[in-house]
Amino acid sequence: MKRKKSRGKIITLVITMLVGILPYQTVQAEQTNLDLYARGAVLMDADSGRVLYGKEADVALPMASTTKIMTCILALERGNLEDEVEVSSYAASQPQVHLGMSKGESFYLRDLLFSLMLESHNDSAVAIAEHIGGSVEDFAKLMNEKAEEIGCSDTHFITPNGLDAVEMIDGAEVRHSTTARDLALIMRYCIMESPEKEGFLEITGAANYSFANRQGSRSYSCTNHNAFLNMMDGALSGKTGFTGGAGYCYVGALRRDDRTFIVALLACGWPNHKTYKWVDTRKLMEYGLNNYEYQNIYKTVEVKPVKVLEGQPSGERLDPYAEVAVEVEMRAKEGDKNEEELNFLLSVQDEIKIDVTYAGEISAPVEKGRTVGRIVYNVNDEPVKEYELVLKDSVKRKDWRYMGRYIWQEFLLAA
């Protein structure tokens, strides 16, 4: 038997299918211009993490007090709400907006988290950071580690409160900054993925909160300054921010009819343009609500059998010259569900494609369940779901025993 010289090569065949899920357009149109004030802006589908609208979405900019969503979620995950937090001189020295705490005063962590997120108190942020991380510097390391874990690609934290800051890393200046995309991803983690998401939503959704220091000598009242909570039905959470370097910033989330949207805005005007962020937030949320609905993009894909070189054919008759082709089936990747429903938030402008990829020329022996290809669902050329193509049967190799049985078979037939 001759062996093909190409046997050792990996041959890949890709078949692309256009899926007409939506009855209107099949080619993605130019992005609508919403004429936003913000320099960096993102509208994100919170379920998938897909950016539905972006304006300079990957430009790194200072993010002011929107930083505090990371401070809050880390404190919830690493601390205990009943923890006693003692105030250091450094925490007490933070500039306005501040709670006005004094060195040696102590608070429950729960109370400081409401102070942090409702009134955006800078001293509370530092006190929390020192309690959780041991120091502001070590807490910043935790913030950056979490950002990387979440999937942020261009975010760097220096302060827990978002005050403008720069530090030297390997001889280069690096500023406290993020991108609109990364900021939306952090909010997505806080409200969708974190084990403490319910606590985060409870704190950021509260209208007001009152508490006292542990000594009982002073009491405080906090009011939520996130006007978005009363601006649109379904508003879930959010955090405002402003510094001289960052301008007005905002990140917020809304849930309506099983759709959850996140808006992130950076450099959205400077005084006297405090309301620009609310104009942009409403525009983006309404754009999402008016243009995106859930669609099932699952489609049964016809897959061809895979040729197995030097494999024993099935059946009683032995034939060393017969080609062996094994049926394949689609299987969800490990950890995913095998389901015939694949719902994604889509607009009529979105293009759905299915790429079917085969790795060619496999040789026996092969086991049932071996991966020999994949099927990838794409929305606007962005992969959103992947399935494996696996063999439905095992195939033995044509070895000397098989050839011996074949020769004996032919001898008997000729007798």
KAKAHU-V341905 format. One record per pair of residues at least 24 apart in sequence whose C-alpha atoms are under 10 Angstrom apart, sorted by sequence separation. I is the first residue (numbers start at 1). J is the second residue. If there is no record, write none. Layout:
# KAKAHU-V341905
i:I j:J
i:I j:J
This chain:
# KAKAHU-V341905
i:31 j:55
i:83 j:107
i:84 j:108
i:85 j:109
i:96 j:120
i:97 j:121
i:98 j:122
i:99 j:123
i:100 j:124
i:136 j:160
i:154 j:178
i:155 j:179
i:205 j:229
i:226 j:250
i:228 j:252
i:229 j:253
i:236 j:260
i:238 j:262
i:241 j:265
i:242 j:266
i:243 j:267
i:246 j:270
i:247 j:271
i:261 j:285
i:303 j:327
i:304 j:328
i:305 j:329
i:353 j:377
i:354 j:378
i:367 j:391
i:368 j:392
i:369 j:393
i:370 j:394
i:82 j:107
i:83 j:108
i:84 j:109
i:85 j:110
i:96 j:121
i:97 j:122
i:98 j:123
i:99 j:124
i:153 j:178
i:154 j:179
i:155 j:180
i:204 j:229
i:226 j:251
i:228 j:253
i:229 j:254
i:234 j:259
i:235 j:260
i:236 j:261
i:237 j:262
i:238 j:263
i:239 j:264
i:240 j:265
i:241 j:266
i:242 j:267
i:245 j:270
i:248 j:273
i:249 j:274
i:260 j:285
i:261 j:286
i:263 j:288
i:303 j:328
i:304 j:329
i:352 j:377
i:353 j:378
i:354 j:379
i:366 j:391
i:367 j:392
i:368 j:393
i:369 j:394
i:82 j:108
i:83 j:109
i:84 j:110
i:85 j:111
i:95 j:121
i:96 j:122
i:97 j:123
i:98 j:124
i:101 j:127
i:152 j:178
i:153 j:179
i:154 j:180
i:155 j:181
i:226 j:252
i:228 j:254
i:234 j:260
i:235 j:261
i:236 j:262
i:238 j:264
i:241 j:267
i:242 j:268
i:244 j:270
i:247 j:273
i:248 j:274
i:251 j:277
i:262 j:288
i:303 j:329
i:352 j:378
i:353 j:379
i:355 j:381
i:367 j:393
i:368 j:394
i:81 j:108
i:82 j:109
i:83 j:110
i:85 j:112
i:94 j:121
i:95 j:122
i:96 j:123
i:97 j:124
i:98 j:125
i:152 j:179
i:154 j:181
i:155 j:182
i:242 j:269
i:243 j:270
i:244 j:271
i:247 j:274
i:248 j:275
i:249 j:276
i:250 j:277
i:261 j:288
i:302 j:329
i:303 j:330
i:351 j:378
i:352 j:379
i:353 j:380
i:354 j:381
i:366 j:393
i:367 j:394
i:368 j:395
i:80 j:108
i:81 j:109
i:82 j:110
i:94 j:122
i:95 j:123
i:153 j:181
i:154 j:182
i:155 j:183
i:242 j:270
i:248 j:276
i:249 j:277
i:250 j:278
i:253 j:281
i:260 j:288
i:261 j:289
i:301 j:329
i:302 j:330
i:351 j:379
i:352 j:380
i:353 j:381
i:355 j:383
i:366 j:394
i:367 j:395
i:80 j:109
i:81 j:110
i:82 j:111
i:93 j:122
i:94 j:123
i:152 j:181
i:153 j:182
i:154 j:183
i:242 j:271
i:248 j:277
i:252 j:281
i:259 j:288
i:260 j:289
i:301 j:330
i:350 j:379
i:351 j:380
i:352 j:381
i:353 j:382
i:354 j:383
i:365 j:394
i:366 j:395
i:367 j:396
i:79 j:109
i:80 j:110
i:81 j:111
i:92 j:122
i:93 j:123
i:94 j:124
i:129 j:159
i:130 j:160
i:152 j:182
i:205 j:235
i:250 j:280
i:251 j:281
i:255 j:285
i:259 j:289
i:300 j:330
i:350 j:380
i:351 j:381
i:352 j:382
i:353 j:383
i:356 j:386
i:359 j:389
i:364 j:394
i:365 j:395
i:366 j:396
i:79 j:110
i:81 j:112
i:91 j:122
i:92 j:123
i:94 j:125
i:129 j:160
i:147 j:178
i:151 j:182
i:152 j:183
i:205 j:236
i:206 j:237
i:250 j:281
i:254 j:285
i:349 j:380
i:350 j:381
i:351 j:382
i:352 j:383
i:354 j:385
i:355 j:386
i:356 j:387
i:357 j:388
i:358 j:389
i:364 j:395
i:365 j:396
i:366 j:397
i:81 j:113
i:91 j:123
i:92 j:124
i:94 j:126
i:128 j:160
i:129 j:161
i:150 j:182
i:152 j:184
i:204 j:236
i:205 j:237
i:242 j:274
i:253 j:285
i:257 j:289
i:354 j:386
i:356 j:388
i:357 j:389
i:363 j:395
i:364 j:396
i:365 j:397
i:76 j:109
i:90 j:123
i:91 j:124
i:93 j:126
i:94 j:127
i:126 j:159
i:127 j:160
i:152 j:185
i:204 j:237
i:205 j:238
i:252 j:285
i:256 j:289
i:259 j:292
i:346 j:379
i:356 j:389
i:363 j:396
i:364 j:397
i:365 j:398
i:75 j:109
i:76 j:110
i:91 j:125
i:92 j:126
i:125 j:159
i:126 j:160
i:148 j:182
i:151 j:185
i:152 j:186
i:202 j:236
i:203 j:237
i:204 j:238
i:255 j:289
i:259 j:293
i:363 j:397
i:364 j:398
i:365 j:399
i:75 j:110
i:88 j:123
i:91 j:126
i:92 j:127
i:125 j:160
i:126 j:161
i:147 j:182
i:150 j:185
i:151 j:186
i:201 j:236
i:202 j:237
i:204 j:239
i:254 j:289
i:258 j:293
i:259 j:294
i:342 j:377
i:344 j:379
i:364 j:399
i:87 j:123
i:90 j:126
i:91 j:127
i:124 j:160
i:125 j:161
i:147 j:183
i:150 j:186
i:201 j:237
i:257 j:293
i:258 j:294
i:76 j:113
i:87 j:124
i:90 j:127
i:91 j:128
i:122 j:159
i:123 j:160
i:124 j:161
i:125 j:162
i:200 j:237
i:201 j:238
i:240 j:277
i:257 j:294
i:75 j:113
i:88 j:126
i:89 j:127
i:91 j:129
i:122 j:160
i:123 j:161
i:147 j:185
i:150 j:188
i:151 j:189
i:331 j:369
i:85 j:124
i:87 j:126
i:88 j:127
i:91 j:130
i:122 j:161
i:147 j:186
i:150 j:189
i:72 j:112
i:73 j:113
i:87 j:127
i:90 j:130
i:121 j:161
i:122 j:162
i:146 j:186
i:300 j:340
i:324 j:364
i:328 j:368
i:329 j:369
i:331 j:371
i:344 j:384
i:72 j:113
i:86 j:127
i:87 j:128
i:120 j:161
i:122 j:163
i:298 j:339
i:299 j:340
i:328 j:369
i:330 j:371
i:333 j:374
i:71 j:113
i:72 j:114
i:85 j:127
i:86 j:128
i:88 j:130
i:120 j:162
i:147 j:189
i:298 j:340
i:299 j:341
i:326 j:368
i:328 j:370
i:329 j:371
i:332 j:374
i:342 j:384
i:85 j:128
i:87 j:130
i:88 j:131
i:146 j:189
i:150 j:193
i:297 j:340
i:298 j:341
i:299 j:342
i:328 j:371
i:329 j:372
i:330 j:373
i:331 j:374
i:332 j:375
i:342 j:385
i:72 j:116
i:86 j:130
i:87 j:131
i:296 j:340
i:297 j:341
i:298 j:342
i:328 j:372
i:329 j:373
i:330 j:374
i:331 j:375
i:68 j:113
i:71 j:116
i:72 j:117
i:85 j:130
i:86 j:131
i:91 j:136
i:116 j:161
i:191 j:236
i:296 j:341
i:297 j:342
i:298 j:343
i:328 j:373
i:330 j:375
i:71 j:117
i:85 j:131
i:90 j:136
i:191 j:237
i:295 j:341
i:296 j:342
i:297 j:343
i:298 j:344
i:69 j:116
i:84 j:131
i:85 j:132
i:190 j:237
i:231 j:278
i:295 j:342
i:296 j:343
i:297 j:344
i:68 j:116
i:69 j:117
i:83 j:131
i:204 j:252
i:294 j:342
i:295 j:343
i:296 j:344
i:297 j:345
i:68 j:117
i:79 j:128
i:83 j:132
i:228 j:277
i:232 j:281
i:294 j:343
i:295 j:344
i:296 j:345
i:297 j:346
i:336 j:385
i:338 j:387
i:75 j:125
i:187 j:237
i:228 j:278
i:231 j:281
i:232 j:282
i:235 j:285
i:293 j:343
i:294 j:344
i:295 j:345
i:296 j:346
i:336 j:386
i:65 j:116
i:66 j:117
i:187 j:238
i:227 j:278
i:231 j:282
i:293 j:344
i:294 j:345
i:295 j:346
i:311 j:362
i:336 j:387
i:65 j:117
i:68 j:120
i:79 j:131
i:80 j:132
i:187 j:239
i:226 j:278
i:292 j:344
i:293 j:345
i:294 j:346
i:295 j:347
i:306 j:358
i:308 j:360
i:309 j:361
i:310 j:362
i:311 j:363
i:312 j:364
i:333 j:385
i:68 j:121
i:72 j:125
i:75 j:128
i:79 j:132
i:228 j:281
i:232 j:285
i:292 j:345
i:293 j:346
i:294 j:347
i:301 j:354
i:303 j:356
i:306 j:359
i:307 j:360
i:308 j:361
i:309 j:362
i:310 j:363
i:311 j:364
i:312 j:365
i:332 j:385
i:333 j:386
i:334 j:387
i:66 j:120
i:68 j:122
i:71 j:125
i:74 j:128
i:75 j:129
i:78 j:132
i:79 j:133
i:228 j:282
i:232 j:286
i:291 j:345
i:292 j:346
i:293 j:347
i:301 j:355
i:302 j:356
i:303 j:357
i:304 j:358
i:306 j:360
i:307 j:361
i:308 j:362
i:309 j:363
i:310 j:364
i:311 j:365
i:332 j:386
i:333 j:387
i:334 j:388
i:65 j:120
i:71 j:126
i:74 j:129
i:77 j:132
i:78 j:133
i:291 j:346
i:292 j:347
i:293 j:348
i:297 j:352
i:299 j:354
i:301 j:356
i:303 j:358
i:306 j:361
i:307 j:362
i:308 j:363
i:309 j:364
i:310 j:365
i:311 j:366
i:331 j:386
i:332 j:387
i:333 j:388
i:65 j:121
i:72 j:128
i:75 j:131
i:76 j:132
i:291 j:347
i:292 j:348
i:297 j:353
i:298 j:354
i:306 j:362
i:307 j:363
i:308 j:364
i:309 j:365
i:330 j:386
i:331 j:387
i:332 j:388
i:333 j:389
i:65 j:122
i:68 j:125
i:71 j:128
i:72 j:129
i:75 j:132
i:288 j:345
i:290 j:347
i:291 j:348
i:292 j:349
i:297 j:354
i:307 j:364
i:308 j:365
i:330 j:387
i:331 j:388
i:332 j:389
i:67 j:125
i:71 j:129
i:74 j:132
i:75 j:133
i:288 j:346
i:291 j:349
i:292 j:350
i:308 j:366
i:329 j:387
i:330 j:388
i:331 j:389
i:74 j:133
i:288 j:347
i:329 j:388
i:330 j:389
i:331 j:390
i:65 j:125
i:328 j:388
i:329 j:389
i:330 j:390
i:71 j:132
i:328 j:389
i:329 j:390
i:330 j:391
i:191 j:253
i:327 j:389
i:328 j:390
i:329 j:391
i:330 j:392
i:327 j:390
i:328 j:391
i:329 j:392
i:75 j:139
i:187 j:251
i:188 j:252
i:326 j:390
i:327 j:391
i:328 j:392
i:74 j:139
i:186 j:251
i:187 j:252
i:188 j:253
i:326 j:391
i:327 j:392
i:328 j:393
i:184 j:250
i:187 j:253
i:306 j:372
i:325 j:391
i:326 j:392
i:327 j:393
i:94 j:161
i:183 j:250
i:184 j:251
i:306 j:373
i:326 j:393
i:71 j:139
i:74 j:142
i:95 j:163
i:183 j:251
i:184 j:252
i:192 j:260
i:326 j:394
i:71 j:140
i:74 j:143
i:94 j:163
i:177 j:246
i:180 j:249
i:183 j:252
i:184 j:253
i:191 j:260
i:326 j:395
i:73 j:143
i:176 j:246
i:180 j:250
i:303 j:373
i:325 j:395
i:71 j:142
i:180 j:251
i:191 j:262
i:324 j:395
i:70 j:142
i:71 j:143
i:74 j:146
i:188 j:260
i:303 j:375
i:70 j:143
i:73 j:146
i:188 j:261
i:70 j:144
i:188 j:262
i:301 j:375
i:187 j:262
i:67 j:143
i:70 j:146
i:187 j:263
i:70 j:147
i:184 j:261
i:185 j:262
i:187 j:264
i:163 j:241
i:164 j:242
i:184 j:262
i:299 j:377
i:320 j:398
i:162 j:241
i:163 j:242
i:164 j:243
i:183 j:262
i:184 j:263
i:185 j:264
i:298 j:377
i:319 j:398
i:320 j:399
i:161 j:241
i:162 j:242
i:163 j:243
i:164 j:244
i:165 j:245
i:183 j:263
i:184 j:264
i:297 j:377
i:162 j:243
i:163 j:244
i:164 j:245
i:183 j:264
i:184 j:265
i:297 j:378
i:314 j:395
i:163 j:245
i:164 j:246
i:181 j:263
i:182 j:264
i:183 j:265
i:297 j:379
i:312 j:394
i:313 j:395
i:314 j:396
i:320 j:402
i:117 j:200
i:163 j:246
i:180 j:263
i:181 j:264
i:183 j:266
i:311 j:394
i:312 j:395
i:313 j:396
i:319 j:402
i:320 j:403
i:162 j:246
i:180 j:264
i:181 j:265
i:306 j:390
i:311 j:395
i:312 j:396
i:313 j:397
i:318 j:402
i:319 j:403
i:118 j:203
i:179 j:264
i:180 j:265
i:260 j:345
i:306 j:391
i:310 j:395
i:311 j:396
i:312 j:397
i:313 j:398
i:318 j:403
i:114 j:200
i:117 j:203
i:118 j:204
i:179 j:265
i:180 j:266
i:259 j:345
i:303 j:389
i:305 j:391
i:309 j:395
i:310 j:396
i:311 j:397
i:312 j:398
i:320 j:406
i:70 j:157
i:113 j:200
i:116 j:203
i:117 j:204
i:118 j:205
i:179 j:266
i:180 j:267
i:298 j:385
i:305 j:392
i:308 j:395
i:310 j:397
i:311 j:398
i:312 j:399
i:318 j:405
i:319 j:406
i:71 j:159
i:72 j:160
i:114 j:202
i:115 j:203
i:116 j:204
i:117 j:205
i:118 j:206
i:178 j:266
i:308 j:396
i:309 j:397
i:310 j:398
i:311 j:399
i:318 j:406
i:319 j:407
i:71 j:160
i:114 j:203
i:117 j:206
i:118 j:207
i:119 j:208
i:177 j:266
i:308 j:397
i:309 j:398
i:310 j:399
i:317 j:406
i:318 j:407
i:67 j:157
i:70 j:160
i:71 j:161
i:113 j:203
i:114 j:204
i:118 j:208
i:119 j:209
i:312 j:402
i:319 j:409
i:67 j:158
i:68 j:159
i:69 j:160
i:70 j:161
i:71 j:162
i:113 j:204
i:118 j:209
i:318 j:409
i:319 j:410
i:63 j:155
i:67 j:159
i:68 j:160
i:69 j:161
i:111 j:203
i:114 j:206
i:317 j:409
i:318 j:410
i:60 j:153
i:61 j:154
i:62 j:155
i:67 j:160
i:68 j:161
i:110 j:203
i:115 j:208
i:60 j:154
i:61 j:155
i:62 j:156
i:63 j:157
i:65 j:159
i:67 j:161
i:68 j:162
i:114 j:208
i:115 j:209
i:58 j:153
i:59 j:154
i:60 j:155
i:62 j:157
i:64 j:159
i:65 j:160
i:66 j:161
i:67 j:162
i:114 j:209
i:115 j:210
i:58 j:154
i:60 j:156
i:64 j:160
i:65 j:161
i:66 j:162
i:67 j:163
i:114 j:210
i:115 j:211
i:64 j:161
i:65 j:162
i:114 j:211
i:64 j:162
i:65 j:163
i:111 j:209
i:63 j:162
i:64 j:163
i:65 j:164
i:111 j:210
i:112 j:211
i:62 j:162
i:63 j:163
i:64 j:164
i:111 j:211
i:62 j:163
i:63 j:164
i:64 j:165
i:110 j:211
i:111 j:212
i:112 j:213
i:121 j:222
i:62 j:164
i:111 j:213
i:119 j:221
i:120 j:222
i:62 j:165
i:108 j:211
i:118 j:221
i:119 j:222
i:120 j:223
i:107 j:211
i:108 j:212
i:118 j:222
i:119 j:223
i:120 j:224
i:107 j:212
i:108 j:213
i:115 j:220
i:117 j:222
i:118 j:223
i:119 j:224
i:120 j:225
i:106 j:212
i:107 j:213
i:108 j:214
i:115 j:221
i:116 j:222
i:117 j:223
i:118 j:224
i:119 j:225
i:106 j:213
i:107 j:214
i:114 j:221
i:115 j:222
i:117 j:224
i:118 j:225
i:119 j:226
i:105 j:213
i:106 j:214
i:107 j:215
i:114 j:222
i:115 j:223
i:117 j:225
i:118 j:226
i:67 j:176
i:105 j:214
i:106 j:215
i:107 j:216
i:111 j:220
i:114 j:223
i:115 j:224
i:117 j:226
i:67 j:177
i:105 j:215
i:106 j:216
i:114 j:224
i:67 j:178
i:111 j:222
i:64 j:176
i:101 j:213
i:105 j:217
i:62 j:175
i:63 j:176
i:64 j:177
i:70 j:183
i:73 j:186
i:105 j:218
i:61 j:175
i:62 j:176
i:63 j:177
i:64 j:178
i:69 j:183
i:73 j:187
i:60 j:175
i:61 j:176
i:62 j:177
i:63 j:178
i:60 j:176
i:61 j:177
i:62 j:178
i:63 j:179
i:67 j:183
i:70 j:186
i:73 j:189
i:74 j:190
i:60 j:177
i:61 j:178
i:62 j:179
i:63 j:180
i:66 j:183
i:69 j:186
i:70 j:187
i:73 j:190
i:77 j:194
i:101 j:218
i:59 j:177
i:60 j:178
i:61 j:179
i:69 j:187
i:72 j:190
i:73 j:191
i:76 j:194
i:77 j:195
i:78 j:196
i:81 j:199
i:59 j:178
i:60 j:179
i:61 j:180
i:67 j:186
i:70 j:189
i:76 j:195
i:77 j:196
i:120 j:239
i:58 j:178
i:59 j:179
i:60 j:180
i:63 j:183
i:70 j:190
i:74 j:194
i:76 j:196
i:77 j:197
i:100 j:220
i:118 j:238
i:119 j:239
i:120 j:240
i:57 j:178
i:58 j:179
i:59 j:180
i:60 j:181
i:66 j:187
i:69 j:190
i:73 j:194
i:75 j:196
i:76 j:197
i:99 j:220
i:117 j:238
i:118 j:239
i:119 j:240
i:120 j:241
i:57 j:179
i:58 j:180
i:59 j:181
i:60 j:182
i:73 j:195
i:74 j:196
i:77 j:199
i:99 j:221
i:117 j:239
i:118 j:240
i:56 j:179
i:57 j:180
i:58 j:181
i:59 j:182
i:73 j:196
i:76 j:199
i:99 j:222
i:117 j:240
i:56 j:180
i:57 j:181
i:58 j:182
i:72 j:196
i:73 j:197
i:76 j:200
i:55 j:180
i:56 j:181
i:57 j:182
i:54 j:180
i:55 j:181
i:57 j:183
i:73 j:199
i:54 j:181
i:57 j:184
i:72 j:199
i:73 j:200
i:72 j:200
i:85 j:213
i:86 j:214
i:85 j:214
i:51 j:181
i:84 j:214
i:50 j:181
i:69 j:200
i:72 j:203
i:49 j:181
i:72 j:204
i:51 j:184
i:51 j:185
i:49 j:184
i:50 j:185
i:69 j:204
i:44 j:180
i:49 j:185
i:42 j:179
i:43 j:180
i:44 j:181
i:41 j:179
i:42 j:180
i:43 j:181
i:46 j:184
i:40 j:179
i:41 j:180
i:42 j:181
i:45 j:184
i:46 j:185
i:49 j:188
i:40 j:180
i:41 j:181
i:42 j:182
i:44 j:184
i:45 j:185
i:48 j:188
i:49 j:189
i:39 j:180
i:40 j:181
i:42 j:183
i:43 j:184
i:44 j:185
i:46 j:187
i:47 j:188
i:38 j:180
i:41 j:183
i:42 j:184
i:46 j:188
i:41 j:184
i:45 j:188
i:46 j:189
i:44 j:188
i:46 j:191
i:47 j:192
i:46 j:192
i:47 j:193
i:46 j:193
i:69 j:238
i:69 j:239
i:68 j:239
i:69 j:240
i:66 j:238
i:67 j:239
i:68 j:240
i:66 j:239
i:67 j:240
i:68 j:241
i:65 j:239
i:66 j:240
i:67 j:241
i:65 j:240
i:66 j:241
i:64 j:240
i:65 j:241
i:66 j:242
i:63 j:240
i:64 j:241
i:65 j:242
i:63 j:241
i:64 j:242
i:65 j:243
i:63 j:242
i:64 j:243
i:62 j:242
i:63 j:243
i:64 j:244
i:62 j:243
i:64 j:245
i:65 j:246
i:62 j:244
i:63 j:245
i:64 j:246
i:66 j:248
i:69 j:251
i:62 j:245
i:63 j:246
i:64 j:247
i:65 j:248
i:66 j:249
i:61 j:245
i:62 j:246
i:63 j:247
i:64 j:248
i:65 j:249
i:66 j:250
i:67 j:251
i:61 j:246
i:62 j:247
i:63 j:248
i:64 j:249
i:65 j:250
i:66 j:251
i:61 j:247
i:62 j:248
i:63 j:249
i:64 j:250
i:65 j:251
i:66 j:252
i:62 j:249
i:63 j:250
i:63 j:251
i:66 j:264
i:66 j:265
i:66 j:266
i:63 j:264
i:63 j:265
i:64 j:266
i:63 j:266
i:64 j:267
i:62 j:266
i:63 j:267
i:61 j:266
i:62 j:267
i:60 j:266
i:61 j:267
i:46 j:253
i:57 j:264
i:59 j:266
i:41 j:249
i:45 j:253
i:46 j:254
i:57 j:265
i:38 j:247
i:40 j:249
i:41 j:250
i:42 j:251
i:43 j:252
i:44 j:253
i:46 j:255
i:52 j:261
i:54 j:263
i:57 j:266
i:38 j:248
i:41 j:251
i:43 j:253
i:51 j:261
i:52 j:262
i:53 j:263
i:54 j:264
i:55 j:265
i:56 j:266
i:38 j:249
i:47 j:258
i:51 j:262
i:38 j:250
i:47 j:259
i:48 j:260
i:49 j:261
i:51 j:263
i:46 j:259
i:47 j:260
i:49 j:262
i:45 j:259
i:46 j:260
i:47 j:261
i:45 j:260
i:46 j:261
i:47 j:262
i:44 j:260
i:45 j:261
i:46 j:262
i:44 j:261
i:45 j:262
i:46 j:263
i:43 j:261
i:44 j:262
i:45 j:263
i:43 j:262
i:44 j:263
i:42 j:262
i:43 j:263
i:44 j:264
i:42 j:263
i:43 j:264
i:41 j:263
i:42 j:264
i:43 j:265
i:41 j:264
i:42 j:265
i:40 j:264
i:41 j:265
i:42 j:266
i:40 j:265
i:41 j:266
i:38 j:264
i:39 j:265
i:40 j:266
i:41 j:267
i:38 j:265
i:39 j:266
i:40 j:267
i:41 j:268
i:37 j:265
i:38 j:266
i:39 j:267
i:40 j:268
i:36 j:265
i:37 j:266
i:38 j:267
i:39 j:268
i:37 j:267
i:38 j:268
i:39 j:269
i:54 j:284
i:37 j:268
i:38 j:269
i:53 j:284
i:36 j:268
i:37 j:269
i:52 j:284
i:53 j:287
i:52 j:287
i:53 j:288
i:37 j:273
i:52 j:288
i:38 j:276
i:43 j:281
i:37 j:276
i:38 j:277
i:41 j:280
i:42 j:281
i:52 j:291
i:36 j:276
i:37 j:277
i:41 j:281
i:43 j:283
i:44 j:284
i:52 j:292
i:36 j:277
i:38 j:279
i:43 j:284
i:44 j:285
i:37 j:279
i:38 j:280
i:42 j:284
i:43 j:285
i:36 j:279
i:37 j:280
i:38 j:281
i:41 j:284
i:45 j:288
i:36 j:280
i:43 j:287
i:44 j:288
i:35 j:280
i:36 j:281
i:43 j:288
i:34 j:280
i:36 j:283
i:45 j:292
i:35 j:283
i:36 j:284
i:34 j:283
i:34 j:284
i:34 j:287
i:32 j:287
i:22 j:295
i:21 j:295
i:22 j:296
i:21 j:296
i:22 j:297
i:21 j:297
i:20 j:297
i:21 j:298
i:19 j:297
i:21 j:299
i:19 j:298
i:19 j:299
i:17 j:301
i:52 j:345
i:50 j:344
i:52 j:346
i:48 j:343
i:50 j:345
i:52 j:347
i:48 j:344
i:47 j:344
i:48 j:345
i:47 j:345
i:52 j:350
i:45 j:344
i:46 j:345
i:45 j:345
i:45 j:346
i:7 j:309
i:4 j:309
i:3 j:309
i:3 j:310
i:1 j:310
i:31 j:349
i:1 j:320
i:28 j:347
i:29 j:348
i:30 j:349
i:1 j:321
i:28 j:348
i:29 j:349
i:27 j:348
i:28 j:349
i:29 j:350
i:25 j:347
i:26 j:348
i:27 j:349
i:28 j:350
i:29 j:351
i:24 j:347
i:25 j:348
i:26 j:349
i:27 j:350
i:28 j:351
i:22 j:346
i:24 j:348
i:25 j:349
i:26 j:350
i:27 j:351
i:28 j:352
i:21 j:346
i:22 j:347
i:23 j:348
i:24 j:349
i:25 j:350
i:26 j:351
i:27 j:352
i:22 j:348
i:24 j:350
i:25 j:351
i:26 j:352
i:21 j:348
i:22 j:349
i:26 j:353
i:22 j:350
i:21 j:350
i:22 j:351
i:50 j:379
i:21 j:351
i:22 j:352
i:20 j:351
i:21 j:352
i:19 j:351
i:20 j:352
i:21 j:353
i:50 j:382
i:18 j:351
i:19 j:352
i:20 j:353
i:18 j:352
i:19 j:353
i:50 j:384
i:17 j:352
i:18 j:353
i:19 j:354
i:49 j:384
i:17 j:353
i:18 j:354
i:48 j:384
i:16 j:353
i:17 j:354
i:18 j:355
i:16 j:354
i:17 j:355
i:15 j:354
i:16 j:355
i:17 j:356
i:14 j:354
i:15 j:355
i:16 j:356
i:14 j:355
i:15 j:356
i:16 j:357
i:13 j:355
i:14 j:356
i:15 j:357
i:13 j:356
i:14 j:357
i:15 j:358
i:12 j:356
i:13 j:357
i:14 j:358
i:12 j:357
i:13 j:358
i:14 j:359
i:12 j:358
i:13 j:359
i:11 j:358
i:12 j:359
i:13 j:360
i:10 j:358
i:11 j:359
i:12 j:360
i:10 j:359
i:11 j:360
i:12 j:361
i:9 j:359
i:10 j:360
i:11 j:361
i:9 j:360
i:10 j:361
i:11 j:362
i:28 j:379
i:9 j:361
i:10 j:362
i:28 j:380
i:7 j:360
i:8 j:361
i:9 j:362
i:27 j:380
i:7 j:361
i:8 j:362
i:6 j:361
i:7 j:362
i:8 j:363
i:7 j:363
i:4 j:361
i:19 j:377
i:14 j:373
i:16 j:375
i:19 j:378
i:13 j:373
i:14 j:374
i:15 j:375
i:16 j:376
i:17 j:377
i:18 j:378
i:12 j:373
i:14 j:375
i:16 j:377
